[in-house]
Amino acid sequence: MKLHTPPPPAAASPEAPGKTGKPAPAPRAWQRMLSGRRLDLLNPSPLDVEIEDIAHGLSRMARWNGQTAGDAIYSVAQHALLVERIARRAAPDIDARWRAAVLLHDAPEYVIGDMISPFKAVIGGDYKAVEARLLAAISLRFGLPPVWPAALTKIIKSADRCAAYLEATRLAGFASEEARRLFGQPVRLDPAVERDYLTPWVGTDAKSRFLARFEELVP
């Protein structure tokens, strides 16, 4: 029996799926919020920023990549309240406007998440640029300048490092010597205050306490 050689396969049509010649759609660079807002990460508008969305997201965002003791996560919302409390103690004369800025210092994380410092260092400038644009939009939304005064930034950084020391040693398994080397000398808080702010709150409590403090500072 003579076998016939099959014809070669037909060339792929230029109209085949994935070969239409049309440019691929741009990747999605926005997030839908529970408020219904659609926040553009690359060009965020203050009009799309809502404090309820911020509080909701931060109250469910874990600090320390979730590597903390306790039945609940230690959230970014709780951290923000601790930092504001420490800053209030360190700089009692700053007005409510700047206290609100302290409370919102990590607000961009409701969109981009809480990345640990070593990973931020690996990513480099792109992360910082997105974070800065988001913080500027958030600031404008709540009547703050898009770029904060250097003196305020210094207060926030100092309070943030103090909070990190307390969280590291009370919740994240760091020895005191290691935490002091990384974050500096800790501050002393009233024992009842320290116990409250360093006992992880459930998400609903973290959200309600964050919103309550915000409303005190931005009536």
Backbone as a ProteinNet text record, in pm:
[ID]
protein_1_A
[PRIMARY]
MKLHTPPPPAAASPEAPGKTGKPAPAPRAWQRMLSGRRLDLLNPSPLDVEIEDIAHGLSRMARWNGQTAGDAIYSVAQHALLVERIARRAAPDIDARWRAAVLLHDAPEYVIGDMISPFKAVIGGDYKAVEARLLAAISLRFGLPPVWPAALTKIIKSADRCAAYLEATRLAGFASEEARRLFGQPVRLDPAVERDYLTPWVGTDAKSRFLARFEELVP
[TERTIARY]
87.1	0	89.2	53.5	131.2	75.6	165.8	124.2	140.2	42.2	48.1	107.7	196.3	256.2	154.6	123.8	25.6	77.8	-12.6	31.7	84.9	175.6	226.9	115.4	125.4	21.7	16.2	-105.9	-123.9	-58.6	-5.1	53.5	-54.8	-13.4	-109.9	-165.3	-295.2	-360.7	-326.2	-302.1	-275.5	-393.1	-512.1	-628.7	-652.7	-562.5	-579.4	-572.8	-631.9	-629.2	-486.6	-468	-336.6	-248.2	-295.5	-214.4	-288.6	-373.4	-457.7	-382.4	-262.5	-190.4	-229.5	-333	-375.4	-284.9	-254	-169.5	-239.4	-161	-217.9	-274.5	-385	-441.4	-344.5	-346.6	-258.9	-295.8	-198.1	-230	-313.2	-401.6	-486.3	-401.1	-413.9	-334	-424.1	-542.3	-633.5	-693.4	-746.4	-814.1	-953.5	-1048.9	-1185.9	-1196.1	-1250.4	-1267	-1410.4	-1428.8	-1563.4	-1657.8	-1603.9	-1687.4	-1741.6	-1685.8	-1721.4	-1621.5	-1528.4	-1426.4	-1330.4	-1274.4	-1172.8	-1045.6	-949.1	-828.1	-718	-669.1	-560.8	-427.9	-350.2	-223.4	-119.1	-123.3	-20.5	-50.7	-178.3	-218.7	-336.5	-313.7	-425.1	-485.5	-617.9	-689.1	-737.1	-721.1	-776.1	-926.3	-996.7	-1141.2	-1179.2	-1083.7	-1111	-1063.8	-1023.9	-974.4	-1085.1	-1114.9	-1214.9	-1153.8	-1178.5	-1119.7	-1172.3	-1295.8	-1350.5	-1271.2	-1233.5	-1153.4	-1016.1	-956.9	-825.1	-832.6	-928.3	-940.8	-969.5	-1054.6	-1089.1	-966.2	-892.2	-774.6	-665.1	-633.4	-524.5	-556.3	-683.8	-721.3	-708.8	-695	-680.6	-541.9	-452.8	-317.3	-222.1	-152.8	-66.7	69.2	113.6	252.8	344	472.3	573.3	541.4	475.3	435.8	355	285.5	202.4	279.2	411.1	492.3	490.5	373	355.9	274.4	297.4	225.5	83.4	-6.1	-143.7	-242.1	-367.7	-471.8	-514.3	-500	-534.9	-406.7	-417.3	-301.2	-275	-150.4	-118.7	-123.1	-224.3	-254.2	-179.6	-172.5	-115	-198.7	-330.2	-415	-376.7	-353.8	-314	-175.2	-85.4	47.9	38	-47.5	-62.1	-109.2	-199.7	-247.5	-138.2	-54.9	57.2	157.4	189.9	284	228.9	99.7	40.3	44.3	23.2	28.1	169.3	270.1	409.1	446.4	406.9	436.8	369.8	249.1	176.3	254.6	316.9	395.9	526.8	588.8	717.6	705.2	593.7	574.5	434.2	411.5	275.4	218.2	303.4	256.8	210.5	229.9	185.2	32.5	-24.7	-170.2	-234.4	-366.2	-441.9	-417.4	-394.8	-369.7	-249.2	-142.1	-21.9	-35.5	-116.1	-142.5	-215.7	-304.1	-373	-272.8	-172.8	-69.2	6.2	36.3	104.4	18.2	-110.6	-201.5	-204.3	-190.2	-200.9	-65.8	40	173.4	190.8	118.5	125	-1.1	-81.2	-208.8	-194.3	-87.6	-77.9	-80.2	-51.9	-47.5	-186.4	-292.6	-424.6	-441.5	-353.1	-355	-238.4	-118.4	1.2	52.5	-10.8	30	145.1	170.9	278.9	397.6	493.3	613.7	719	784.6	888.8	1004.8	1077.6	1184.6	1288.6	1332.8	1431.5	1381.3	1251.1	1197.9	1185.7	1150.5	1147.1	1284	1389.2	1524.5	1558.8	1508.1	1532.5	1461.2	1335.3	1255.5	1310.6	1345.5	1406.1	1307.6	1347.1	1278.6	1136.5	1100.6	965.9	860.7	886.2	792	775.8	886.7	882.3	804.8	819.4	749.8	598.9	553.3	410.1	358.5	433.7	395.1	382.2	477.5	475.8	354.8	319.9	202.8	74.1	64.7	-54.1	-63.8	47.9	44.8	9.9	56.7	22.4	-127.8	-187.6	-332.1	-411	-368.3	-435.4	-425.5	-308.3	-287.8	-379.8	-385.2	-471	-618.2	-657.8	-797.3	-838.8	-744.3	-779.5	-716.8	-689.2	-647.4	-504.1	-419.2	-277.8	-197.7	-79.1	3.1	53.7	75.7	122.7	261.9	342.6	475.1	476.4	505.8	500.2	628.2	619.3	738.2	843.2	968.8	1078	1072.4	1033.4	1026.9	921.5	808.5	704.2	752.3	817.1	869.5	967.6	1047.2	1143.2	1070.4	963.5	883.9	823	769.1	705.4	807.7	922.9	1024.8	1071.1	1088.5	1132.1	1026.2	899.9	791.1	772.1	790.6	776.3	882	1003.6	1111.6	1087.1	1037.2	1004.1	894.7	793	685.6	740.3	830.4	888.7	966.3	1038.7	1111.4	1013.5	908.2	810.9	743.4	701.5	638.1	734.5	859.9	959.3	984.2	996.6	1030.8	910.5	793.4	674.7	600.1	610.6	525.1	599.1	714.5	777.2	902	929.6	1035.6	1176.8	1195.4	1329.1	1381.3	1511.8	1576.7	1594.9	1600.5	1611.1	1734.6	1848.3	1972.9	1963.3	1905.7	1890.1	1795.5	1683.8	1586.4	1644.7	1723.1	1783.8	1883.7	1956.1	2051.8	1980.9	1865.5	1792.8	1706.7	1644.4	1542.5	1574.5	1682.4	1720.5	1662.8	1686.4	1644.2	1492.3	1427.7	1281.2	1236.4	1109.4	1048.7	975.4	947.2	869.5	726	633.3	491.7	431.4	318.7	243.7	214.3	236.4	217.3	80	-25.1	-159.4	-172.7	-113.9	-117.7	-39.4	78.9	161.2	90.2	30.4	-39.7	-155.3	-228.1	-341.6	-294.4	-198.9	-158.4	-72.4	-21.7	60.8	-6.5	-134.9	-217.1	-298.9	-275.4	-344.8	-496.4	-554.9	-699.9	-757.8	-881.3	-948.9	-972.7	-992.7	-1002.1	-1109.3	-1225.9	-1334	-1298.7	-1228.8	-1186.9	-1079.5	-984	-878.7	-938	-1033.2	-1095.9	-1173.5	-1254.1	-1336.5	-1250.2	-1142.7	-1055.9	-977.8	-936.3	-868.4	-962	-1085.5	-1182.1	-1216.7	-1230.7	-1264.8	-1154.8	-1028.8	-918.6	-910.3	-931.4	-930.3	-1036.3	-1155.1	-1264.4	-1237.8	-1161	-1119.2	-1023	-938.2	-834.5	-880.4	-976.3	-1028.7	-1180.6	-1231.8	-1378.5	-1456.1
-120.2	0	123.1	219.4	342.1	445.5	498.8	601.4	739	822.8	960.9	1051.5	1134.8	1230.6	1339.7	1360.6	1464.7	1601.8	1690.7	1826.6	1898.7	1993.7	2069.3	2150	2173.4	2254	2394.3	2446.6	2582.4	2682.8	2787.4	2894.2	2958.2	2999.8	3063.6	3189.3	3203.7	3322.2	3444.1	3559.4	3681.3	3722.2	3663.8	3697.4	3598.3	3497.9	3399.4	3467.9	3404.4	3465	3495.5	3614.4	3656.5	3706.2	3696.5	3737.2	3840.2	3917.3	4009.9	4133.7	4152	4273.6	4391.5	4375.6	4483.7	4487.9	4605.4	4613.4	4551	4488.9	4430.2	4540.5	4512	4615.2	4650.1	4775.3	4819.8	4748.4	4714.3	4648.3	4739.1	4677.2	4755.7	4817.2	4947.4	5018.8	5090.9	5037	5099.1	4991.3	5033.8	4941.4	4992.5	4902.5	4934	4926.2	5030.1	5035.1	4998.9	4962.3	4927.8	5046.6	5167.7	5286.8	5302.6	5226.9	5241.9	5324.4	5389.3	5468.9	5378	5430.4	5359.4	5443.4	5397	5475.5	5433.1	5528.9	5506.3	5514.1	5406.5	5404.6	5495.7	5509.7	5587.1	5736.2	5771	5912.4	5929.2	5910.2	5911.3	6051	6053.6	6179.3	6189.9	6305.6	6324	6297.3	6316	6295.7	6148.7	6058.8	5915.8	5858.7	5946.1	5902.9	5919.4	5813.7	5817.8	5761	5827.8	5782.6	5645.3	5613.5	5481.1	5371.5	5396.1	5298.3	5282	5393.7	5388.6	5308.9	5342.8	5274	5125.5	5093.8	4953.7	4874.7	4930.8	4861.3	4846.9	4955.7	4951.1	4860	4848.2	4763	4615	4583.5	4444.1	4415.6	4513.7	4500.2	4468	4354.7	4308.6	4377.3	4420.3	4464.3	4341.7	4362.4	4258.5	4131.7	4150	4036.3	3933.2	3978	3887.3	3805.9	3827.3	3748.7	3812.8	3816.5	3875.1	3781.2	3793.6	3710.8	3762	3673.7	3713.1	3643.8	3642.3	3576.3	3657.4	3789.7	3877.5	3930.6	3979.5	4043.4	4175.9	4219.9	4354.8	4443.2	4526.1	4594.5	4726.2	4772.2	4902.7	5013.9	4995	5094.7	5109.5	4998.5	5003.7	5066.6	5031.2	5092.4	5244.1	5289.5	5433.5	5505.4	5443.6	5503.8	5506.6	5402.4	5401.5	5511.5	5525.7	5630.2	5768.2	5788.7	5919.5	5944.2	5840.6	5854.1	5889.6	5824.1	5853.8	5994.8	6035.2	6169.7	6275.8	6247.7	6339.5	6363.9	6257.4	6267.7	6342.8	6316.5	6377.5	6522.9	6556.7	6693.1	6740.1	6772.9	6805.3	6934.5	7018.3	7148.4	7150.9	7042.6	7047.4	7040.7	7111.1	7122	6999.6	6998	6881	6850.5	6952.3	6932	6840.2	6869.1	6787.4	6653.4	6647.1	6517.1	6424.4	6483.1	6404.1	6350	6429.9	6383.3	6264.8	6272	6159.9	6033.7	6048.1	5933.5	5873.3	5958	5914	5880	5873.7	5860.9	5731.5	5626.5	5501.3	5476.5	5579.2	5561.3	5502.1	5530.9	5468.8	5316.4	5257.9	5112.8	5049.3	5130.2	5071.4	5028.9	5077.6	5041.2	4947.7	4981	4908.4	4808	4799.2	4700.3	4748.5	4673.5	4706.2	4616.3	4668.9	4592.8	4618.5	4512.3	4530	4608.4	4681.6	4770.1	4700.3	4577.6	4512.7	4494	4463.1	4443.6	4576.5	4683	4815.5	4851.6	4816.4	4846.9	4771.9	4649	4569.7	4631.2	4673.6	4729	4863.2	4947.1	5074.9	5184.3	5269.8	5396.1	5387.2	5286.2	5278.6	5272.8	5192.3	5181.7	5317.4	5384.2	5513.4	5617.2	5612.6	5710	5690.9	5564.8	5536.6	5576.4	5542.7	5576.4	5727.5	5802.9	5948.5	6009.9	5959	6012.5	5984.3	5864.8	5831.8	5919.4	5939.8	6021.9	6166.3	6215.9	6352.7	6365.4	6266.5	6270.4	6261.1	6174	6160.1	6289.6	6351.5	6476.7	6586	6601.7	6704.8	6680.3	6553.9	6520	6571.1	6572.1	6608.2	6740.4	6827.2	6963	6978.8	6881.8	6888.9	6919.7	6978.9	7004.3	6873.3	6868.5	6743.7	6701.7	6798.9	6771	6824.7	6740.3	6779.1	6848.9	6939.3	7008.8	6911.3	6947.3	6860.6	6834.3	6935.5	6917.5	6813	6813.1	6713.4	6574.2	6564.2	6434.8	6378.4	6464.1	6420	6365.1	6431.9	6384.3	6247.2	6233.9	6107.3	5994.5	6019.5	5914	5869.3	5965.3	5931	5847.9	5890.2	5816.1	5679.3	5671.7	5545.1	5444.7	5491.6	5403.3	5357.1	5446.3	5407.5	5301.2	5320.8	5222.1	5089.5	5095	4972.2	4896.4	4968.7	4901.7	4827.8	4896.5	4835.3	4714.4	4727.9	4616.6	4499.2	4532.5	4428	4344.3	4411.9	4340.5	4278.7	4337.3	4284.6	4182	4195.7	4114.6	4031.4	4078.3	4017.4	3934.8	3910.2	3816.7	3870	4002.4	4060.7	4072.4	4049.1	4078.6	4230	4278.7	4423	4482.2	4412.6	4464.6	4478.4	4376.9	4381.1	4493	4505.6	4610.1	4748.5	4763.6	4893.9	4929.2	4830	4854.7	4895.2	4836.4	4864	4989.6	5013.1	5117.5	5229.4	5215.3	5320.8	5301	5398.8	5393.9	5407.2	5319.2	5327.3	5439.5	5474.5	5568.5	5488.5	5553.9	5490.7	5540.7	5448.1	5481.4	5436.4	5495.8	5447.6	5298.9	5214	5069.4	5031.8	5101.7	5069.5	5104.9	5218	5259.2	5159.8	5122.9	5028	4893.7	4847.1	4718.6	4724.1	4835.4	4850.3	4852.7	4939.9	4960.9	4847.4	4760.9	4649.4	4514.7	4516.3	4395.6	4401.6	4310.8	4321.4	4328.5	4426.8	4443	4367.2	4324.2	4266.3	4378.1	4339.2	4437.2	4543.1	4502.7	4600.5	4704.6	4662.6	4757.3	4851.8	4797.5	4881.3	4986.4	4945.2	5038.7	5146.8	5108.4	5206.9	5303.8	5255.1	5343.3	5437.9	5389.8	5475.3	5586.6	5550	5650.4	5750	5700.7	5790	5893.8	5848.7	5943.2	6040.7	5992.3	6081.6	6189.6	6150.8	6248.1	6349.9	6311.3	6407.3	6510.8	6466.6	6553.8	6632.4	6574.6	6640.6	6645.4	6734.9	6738.4	6784.7
0	0	0	-87.1	-93.5	2.1	83.8	179.8	118	146.3	97.1	203.8	167.6	262	292.7	420.4	453.2	416.6	378.1	343.6	467.3	449.3	564.7	628.6	759.9	827.2	770.5	766.5	714.8	808	750.2	831.4	916.6	1034.6	1125.5	1062.3	1072	1017.3	1100.7	1039.5	1117.8	1204.1	1175.7	1254.9	1368	1384.6	1490.9	1625.9	1730.3	1863.5	1905.8	1956.8	2001.7	1889.8	1765.5	1650.5	1566.9	1625.5	1550.2	1505.3	1560.9	1528.2	1614.6	1694.6	1782.8	1906.3	1957.5	2077.1	2197.9	2283.7	2405.3	2493.4	2562.1	2650	2762	2802.9	2911	3040.5	3123.7	3250.8	3340.4	3416.2	3507.4	3616.8	3636.1	3736.3	3835.4	3860	3955.1	4043.4	4157.3	4248.3	4279.2	4276.1	4315.9	4467.6	4528	4673	4711.9	4837.3	4883	4876.4	4883.2	4870.2	4728.5	4634.2	4493.6	4415.9	4485.7	4418.4	4341.7	4235.1	4158.9	4164.3	4242.1	4266.2	4170.5	4093.2	3998.3	4073.1	4069.8	4142.2	4079.9	3947.8	3879.7	3878.2	3882.5	3882.4	3978.3	4108.1	4203.6	4219.1	4224.3	4243.3	4387.3	4451	4585.5	4592.1	4479.7	4477.8	4495.3	4472.6	4485.9	4619.2	4711.4	4842.3	4946.3	5020.2	5126.2	5254.5	5366.3	5492.7	5533.4	5499.3	5530.4	5459.5	5334.3	5260.8	5325.2	5364	5428.5	5557.4	5642.9	5772.1	5752	5656.5	5630.8	5587	5491.2	5440.9	5545	5616	5713.9	5831.5	5866.6	5980.1	5947.1	5819	5776	5718.5	5729.5	5676.9	5791.5	5781.5	5890.9	5886.8	6003.3	6020.9	6029.6	6000.3	6017.4	5936.1	5821.7	5737.6	5814.4	5919.1	5997.4	6100	6110.3	6203.5	6342.1	6402.4	6534.7	6622.7	6751.7	6847.7	6866	6912	6939	6847.8	6890.2	6812.2	6690.3	6697.5	6585.3	6522.4	6399.2	6337.5	6408	6404	6449.8	6325.6	6316.4	6190.8	6176.1	6052.2	6022.2	6086.7	6095.1	6160.9	6308.2	6377.3	6517.3	6531	6440.7	6438.6	6421.7	6329.4	6305.4	6430.3	6503	6627.7	6733.7	6739.5	6832.9	6797.9	6671.1	6628.5	6664	6638.9	6672.2	6822.1	6900.7	7046.3	7093.5	7035.7	7072.2	7029.2	6908.7	6859.4	6945.1	6991.4	7078.7	7208.1	7257.2	7379.8	7355	7238.8	7208.2	7164.1	7098.6	7046.8	7082.9	7209.7	7254.3	7196	7136.4	7089.9	6944	6868.8	6729	6724.4	6626.3	6624	6559.2	6565	6519.6	6372.2	6292	6148.8	6127.4	6200	6183.9	6254.6	6358.7	6422.2	6324.1	6245.8	6143.6	6042	6007.4	5915.7	5975.2	6104.7	6170.2	6160	6188	6180.9	6040.4	5939.1	5799.2	5736.4	5816.4	5756.3	5676.3	5711.1	5636.4	5553.1	5532.4	5462.2	5321.9	5244.8	5112.5	5116	5230.8	5239.6	5226.5	5235.1	5212.2	5067.2	4981.2	4840.3	4805.6	4851.8	4806.5	4907.8	5024.8	5123.5	5209	5314.8	5407.4	5377.9	5306.4	5275	5382.1	5425.5	5525.4	5464.2	5549.7	5502.1	5415.5	5448.3	5360.8	5218.5	5202.7	5068.2	4994.4	5066	5003.3	4947.3	5023.5	4978.3	4850.1	4836.9	4715.9	4596	4616.3	4505.8	4459.6	4555.8	4521.2	4486.1	4389.5	4365.3	4315.5	4236.3	4180.4	4289.8	4391.5	4503.1	4570.5	4595.8	4664.5	4583.6	4451.4	4366.8	4374	4367	4377.5	4515.2	4618.9	4755.6	4773.6	4717.6	4731.8	4661.6	4542.7	4471.8	4549.2	4606	4684.5	4809.1	4878.3	4999.2	4965.8	4852.5	4811.6	4787.1	4719.2	4693.4	4823.3	4912.8	5042.8	5121.2	5120	5192.5	5139.9	5009.5	4950.8	4983.1	4985.8	5016.5	5153.3	5249.4	5386.4	5431.1	5333	5364.3	5408.8	5377	5410.6	5285.5	5299.8	5181	5121.9	4990.6	4928.8	4974.7	5014.3	5070.7	5213.7	5308.7	5449.2	5492.4	5590.7	5640.4	5693.4	5675.7	5719.1	5869.4	5947	6092.3	6129.8	6057.6	6083.6	6044	5930.4	5885.6	5987.1	6047.4	6149.6	6271.5	6314.4	6428	6397.1	6276	6236.6	6233.5	6173.9	6164.6	6302.5	6392.1	6528	6599.2	6590.2	6655.7	6591.2	6460	6387.5	6433.4	6451.6	6497.1	6640.9	6724.4	6862.6	6864	6781.1	6771.8	6721.3	6622.4	6568.2	6675.5	6760.2	6869.2	6960.7	7001.5	7093.1	7028.5	6902.7	6833.3	6815.9	6781.1	6756.8	6882.2	6995.9	7118.4	7187.2	7173.7	7241.5	7157.5	7024.1	6937.2	6833.4	6786.2	6668.7	6700	6828	6863.2	6860.9	6857.7	6857.8	7000.9	7017.8	7145.3	7158.1	7280.7	7304.3	7237.3	7246.9	7190.4	7038.2	6974.8	6829.6	6788.6	6857.8	6824.6	6847	6952.1	6978.8	6868.7	6820.3	6713	6583.4	6556.8	6434.1	6441.1	6557	6566.8	6665	6741.8	6834.1	6973.1	7056.4	7196.3	7207.3	7281.2	7292	7384.9	7373.2	7467.1	7574.5	7682.1	7788.1	7780.5	7777.2	7778.1	7910.1	7944.6	8059.6	8038.5	8140.9	8122.1	8067.1	8112.1	8063	7914.4	7874.4	7734	7649	7696.2	7621.2	7605.6	7712	7706.6	7606.9	7606.4	7514.4	7369.5	7338.4	7200	7145.1	7231.5	7185.5	7205.2	7234.1	7230.9	7102.5	7007.2	6877.2	6891.1	6823.3	6822.1	6701.7	6715.4	6598.3	6496.9	6371.7	6264.4	6284.3	6332.9	6350.7	6456.2	6563.1	6666.1	6613.3	6540	6483.2	6389.5	6307.9	6214.3	6288.9	6387	6457.2	6537.1	6597.8	6675.3	6583.8	6468	6370.7	6323.7	6288.5	6242.8	6352.7	6475.5	6586.7	6609.1	6603.5	6623	6506.6	6385.4	6269	6283	6325.3	6338.5	6449	6550.7	6653	6595	6503.3	6449.1	6326.5	6250.8	6131	6143.5	6228	6252.4	6128.3
[MASK]
+++++++++++++++++++++++++++++++++++++++++++++++++++++++++++++++++++++++++++++++++++++++++++++++++++++++++++++++++++++++++++++++++++++++++++++++++++++++++++++++++++++++++++++++++++++++++++++++++++++++++++++++++++++++++++

